[in-house]
Amino acid sequence: MSTSYTMNGDLRIAYEDHGGHGGDPLLLVMGTAFSRFWWPPKFIATLVEAGFHVASYDHRDAGESDRWPDQPKANPIASQFRKGKLAYTAAEQASDGVAVLNALGWDGAHLFGHSMGGLVAQHIALGFPGVARTVTTSAAVPAAASRLGLLRYVRPGVLVKLSRAKYPRGPEGDVAAAIGYARMLAAPDYPLDEEYAREAAERDRACGIDPRDTQAQARQTGARWSGPGPEALTVPLLSFHGDADPLLRLSAARDLTAAAPDSRLIVVPGVGHTLPGPLFADYVAEVRRHVDRWATSAPRLRFSRAY
């Protein structure tokens, strides 16, 4: 598939149409530090086979989308507590996804967000009424959680491992680093698919992406949300969370689904902070059921405001 671009103000956002024309529109929203290349091709193919028209995009500061100027001494965790003006807000970050929907000619879509992408998907639904038809999250935290609350969801051990991992500079080192970081987020029962990870890492490298770019990651995680939390969602929410997630505690998903008015939590045994290849069909079947039960064919308006 080839890369397309759309503008969100002065910002160029990269996206990809994966096919399935005529199916239910579904936008994939990736997490921090990863480009759209990290959506497993077999997962996308399974979604298309299940009757979805699938697209994905790169967040600002990721993949082939535009990047902000670097800031000194940026850190993804410390960015949660930084005072003063940040690079962009969470609403602006979410508006990139809406710009992609408009570029595709979609008045609305079902959203599937993984990790930080699950948070961004909530922000799209909360900040741009009428755009989201349903929301599905995987390994995500609830919108509007306090900074201290967010830290309580995070398991510090994997952050220490990620920060201490050392890889040589240069193309091969960059690829090895990306695969190594992704491997640490998987779980023993469902280890990382190294073949697909290498392909994604090499595509990242071809775009000049450094997986050790903590400055871009800090800007993404530091984008602050001033709108309501999941209790204000007006569309149904489905949340997946692996009980072996080495990064986020299960309490994140429990709190998310407890707050959202119309929600369902699926705890997946043995799964880490990655999408497990052997369970793609099961995940997609649940998403299909979620959409079939709750999606409406009523006309949707393009966004006009954000919190």
N, C-alpha and C positions, 0 to 999 in steps of 0.2 A: 504494500500500500504506500502511496506517496503522501508527503506532508503538505497540508494546506495551511494558510495563515489568515487570520482576521485581526482587525485592529480594535482595541479597547481604549479609546482615547488615543494617546500617543504610543501606546504599548502594542507590540506585535505578539500575538499568541498563536502558537503552533497547535494544530489538531489533525486528527486522522479519522477518516470515515472507513470503518471496517466492513461495511456491507450489511445486507439484510434489509434492503429497501422494501418498504411496504409493511415491515414489522413494527412492533411497538418501539418508539424511540427510547434509547437507553444511553446515558452518558456515564462513562467511567471516569472517576476522579481519583488520581493517585496520591500517595502520601509524601511526607517530607523526604527530601534528598533523592527521590527517584523520579525518573522521567516516565512518560507514557510507554516507553519501550519495555518497561518491566511488567506490563500486563501480560500474563502467559498467553501465547497464541492459541493454545488448546482451550483455554477458558473462554476467550473471545469467540472461537469457532463454535463452542458448545452453546453460548448465548445466541448466536446467529441461528443455529439449528433449532433452537427453542422458540424462534419467532420474534427475535429482537433485531432492530436496526441499531447497530452499535457504533459509537464514536468515542474517542478518547482525546485528551489534550494535555499539554504541558502547562503546569502552573507558571506564572511569572517567576523568574529565578530558577527555572528548571528546564532541562531538555533543550529544545530548539526555540523556546520562547525568549523574549527579551529579558535581560538581567539588569538589576539595579547596580549602581556603583558600590564598591566595597566600603565597609565601615571598619574601623580599627577594632581589634580584639573582640570580634563577634563570637558568641557561643550560643548554641541552640537552647540550652537550659537557662543560662544567665539572661537571655533575651526576654524571658518571661517577666523579669523584674527590672528591666531597664526603664529609666525615667526619661521624659522628654519625647520629642517627636520621633516616631519610627518611620521606616521607609514607606509603609502603606498599611492600611487598615484591613481587618478581616473581611469587611464588606467589599472593599476594592478587590481583594483577592478573589472573593466569591464571584464578583461581577465578570471576571475573565471567563468563567464557565458559562455564564449567561450569554456573553458575547459570542461564544462558540455555538451555542444553540441557535442564536439568531443567524449566524453565518450559514448554518446547516438548513435554515428555513423552518426550524422547529419552534412552534409556539410554546411547547412544554415538553418535558421528558421525564422518564423515570431515572433516578440517580442511584448509582452504586459507587460508594466511596470507601476506600481502604485506608486505614490508619488516619493520618491527618486529612486524607481525602474524605473520610467519613464526617469529620468536623466541617470541612468546607461544604459538603453536600447539605448538612444541616443549615449552614449559613445561607446557602442559596435558597433553600425552602423557606427559611425564616425572614430573609431580607428582601426577597423578590417574589411577592405573592402571585400565585397563578402559574409560576414556572415549573415547579416540581409537581409531578403527579403522584409518585411514591418515592420514598427514600429507603435505601438499603445501605447499611454500614457493615464493615468488617474490621474488627480490632480497633475500635474508635472510642473516643471520650465524648461526654456530653457537651454541647454548646453552652457557653456562659458559665462554665465552672470557674471557680476562683483559681488564682495562680497556685495557691497552696493546695487547693483541692486537686489540681492537675498533677502536682508533684506526688500526691499520695497515691495516684493511680500508677505511677511509673515504678518499675523495679530497677533499683540503682545498679544492680550487679552487671547487667548487660551494657549499661552506659559506660561503666568502668572498663569492661572488656573492649568495647568499641573504641574508646579513647586511647587505650594502650596498644591497640593493634598497629603494627608498623609494616609498611610496604614500601618498596623502592620507588623512586620517582621515575617517570617515563611511561610510555604507553602500556607496556606489560604490567608494570606496577599498578597503574590506574585500574586496569581490568581486574587484576588480582585483588585489589582493595575492594572494588565493588562487589565481587563475588564473595569475598571474605565477610564483608559486613552483612550481606544478605544471608549468608550461611548461619551467622550468629543469631539471626532473628527466627530461624526455623526451629523445629523441635525434633527430637530423636525419632518419633513415630512417623513423621512426614518430613524427611530431610529435603534440602533444597534440590531442585532439578538443575543440575550443574550445566547441562547443555543449553537450556533456555536462558539461564543466568549469564552464561558467557556471551551468548548472542546479544542480550540486552546491554551488557557491559561494553561490548565492542561497539555497538551503535552509539552508546553514550560517548565513548572515547572519540569516535569519528566526529562528533559534534563539539569536541573540546571540553567535555564535562569532566570535572575532577570530583570523584566521590568523597574526597576529603575537604570539600569546600564548605567549611562550617559557617562562613560568612553568609552565603546564600541561604543555608539552612536556618540560620539565626533570624534572618529577615522573615522567612516563611513562618516559623513558629512564634515569632514575636508579634505578628499581626494581631491586633487586639479587636475583640468583638464588643460592641456597645449595645447590642440588641438583646432580645429575650432569649431564654433557654428553650430546651425541647418541650417544656410544658406548653409553649405557644404554637407548636407544630399543628397545622391543619390538614396534613396528609399522613397516611399511614407510614409507620416505620418498622422495618425488619432489621434486626441486629444479629450478626454472627460474632462469636468470640471463642477462640480456642482456649481450653482450660490449661494448656501448656504454653501459653504466650509468655515468652521470656522478657517482654518489654512492658506490657500493660496488664495490670491486674484485672481479674474478672469483674471486680466492683465497678470498673468504668462502664461496662456494658449494662450491668445491673442498674446502676444509677440512671443511665440514659433511658432505658426502657421503662423504669419506674416513673420517670418524669414525663415521658411522651404520652399523650392521651390515648393514642391508638397504636399500640406497639406490640411486638413479639420478639423475644430473645431466644436464639438457638445457640446453646453451648455445645461446641464441637470437641469431643474427647481427643486428646493427644495432639491437637493442632497448635502451632506456634503463632508468630506474628507474620505469617505468610499464607498465601492461598494454596491449599494442598492439592496437587495434581490428581491423586486418586479419588478425590471427593468433588471434582469439578461438576460432575453430573448431578450430585446431590445438592450442591449449592445452587446451581442453575434451576433445578426443579423447584426449590423453595422460593427462588426469586420469581419464577413463572407463576407459582401459586399465589404469591404475594400480589403480583400485578393483576392476575386474573380476578382475584377476589375484590380488589379495592380500586383499580384504575377506573376512571370515568372517561367517557368520550365527549364530555362537555367542552366547548371551545375555551381556549386559554388566552389570556392577554400577555403581551410582551411586558417585560419589567419596566417599571416607571420610577421606582424608588428603592432605597436601601436604608437599613438602620445605620 
